[in-house]
Amino acid sequence: MGQVTGGVVRLLLAGIGVGLLGTVIAGRVLRSFLFGVEPMDSATLVLTLLTVGAASMIAVLVPARRAARIDPMLAIRAE
């Protein structure tokens, strides 16, 4: 279970980094189109990161826990 969640956490952090970089670039480009809204609104960015992170972890932990409960020998014999 640790291997699966560790791999997902690395991918999640890489995705967050790329997403933040894209946000900075897009925010500068779209600044002239936004009226009354800051493109780098920190509250929105933090809430979005937390939501995506929580959804990703839930999407990984549910199948990982299910797979961890199965006896490896039974799974090999079933194949």
Backbone torsions as a table, in degrees:
resi	resn	phi	psi	omega
1	MET	NA	-35.1	179.0
2	GLY	-66.7	-35.8	178.6
3	GLN	-65.6	-42.7	-178.4
4	VAL	-66.6	-49.5	-177.9
5	THR	-68.0	-33.4	177.8
6	GLY	-64.6	-41.8	177.7
7	GLY	-64.6	-39.2	-179.7
8	VAL	-69.7	-37.9	178.7
9	VAL	-63.5	-40.5	177.2
10	ARG	-62.7	-45.2	178.4
11	LEU	-64.5	-38.9	179.1
12	LEU	-63.3	-44.4	179.1
13	LEU	-65.4	-38.7	176.9
14	ALA	-64.9	-41.8	178.6
15	GLY	-65.2	-38.0	177.2
16	ILE	-64.8	-41.5	178.3
17	GLY	-62.0	-47.0	179.1
18	VAL	-65.4	-40.1	178.8
19	GLY	-64.0	-40.9	177.8
20	LEU	-66.3	-39.1	176.5
21	LEU	-63.0	-43.6	176.6
22	GLY	-63.9	-35.5	178.1
23	THR	-64.8	-43.1	179.4
24	VAL	-62.9	-45.6	-179.3
25	ILE	-65.8	-48.2	-179.4
26	ALA	-65.8	-35.6	179.0
27	GLY	-62.7	-39.2	178.6
28	ARG	-69.3	-37.7	-180.0
29	VAL	-70.5	-41.0	-174.8
30	LEU	-89.6	0.5	-176.6
31	ARG	-54.8	-37.8	-177.7
32	SER	-72.3	-19.2	-179.4
33	PHE	-91.1	-12.8	-176.4
34	LEU	-95.7	127.3	179.6
35	PHE	-117.7	119.1	178.2
36	GLY	79.9	5.9	-179.9
37	VAL	-132.0	131.4	176.5
38	GLU	-81.8	134.5	179.4
39	PRO	-69.6	-21.6	179.9
40	MET	-111.3	45.6	179.4
41	ASP	-65.5	112.1	-173.3
42	SER	-65.2	-36.6	-179.9
43	ALA	-63.7	-42.1	179.4
44	THR	-66.9	-42.2	178.6
45	LEU	-62.4	-44.6	-179.5
46	VAL	-65.8	-44.2	179.6
47	LEU	-62.9	-40.2	178.5
48	THR	-65.7	-44.0	178.6
49	LEU	-62.2	-42.5	178.6
50	LEU	-65.3	-40.1	-179.8
51	THR	-66.5	-46.8	179.7
52	VAL	-65.5	-41.3	178.3
53	GLY	-63.1	-43.5	179.3
54	ALA	-66.1	-42.5	178.9
55	ALA	-63.6	-39.2	179.1
56	SER	-66.1	-43.7	-179.2
57	MET	-67.1	-38.0	176.9
58	ILE	-65.4	-41.7	-179.5
59	ALA	-64.5	-23.7	179.5
60	VAL	-94.2	-41.1	-174.1
61	LEU	-67.5	-35.3	-178.3
62	VAL	-63.4	-53.9	178.1
63	PRO	-68.2	-32.0	179.9
64	ALA	-65.9	-40.9	177.4
65	ARG	-65.7	-40.1	179.3
66	ARG	-63.8	-42.6	179.9
67	ALA	-69.4	-32.5	-179.4
68	ALA	-70.0	-23.7	-179.6
69	ARG	-77.6	-20.1	-176.5
70	ILE	-79.6	136.3	176.2
71	ASP	-70.5	126.9	-177.1
72	PRO	-58.6	-36.9	-179.6
73	MET	-66.3	-37.0	178.0
74	LEU	-67.1	-38.1	179.2
75	ALA	-67.3	-38.6	179.2
76	ILE	-68.5	-41.4	179.2
77	ARG	-65.6	-33.4	-179.9
78	ALA	-67.8	-27.9	179.5
79	GLU	-76.5	NA	NA
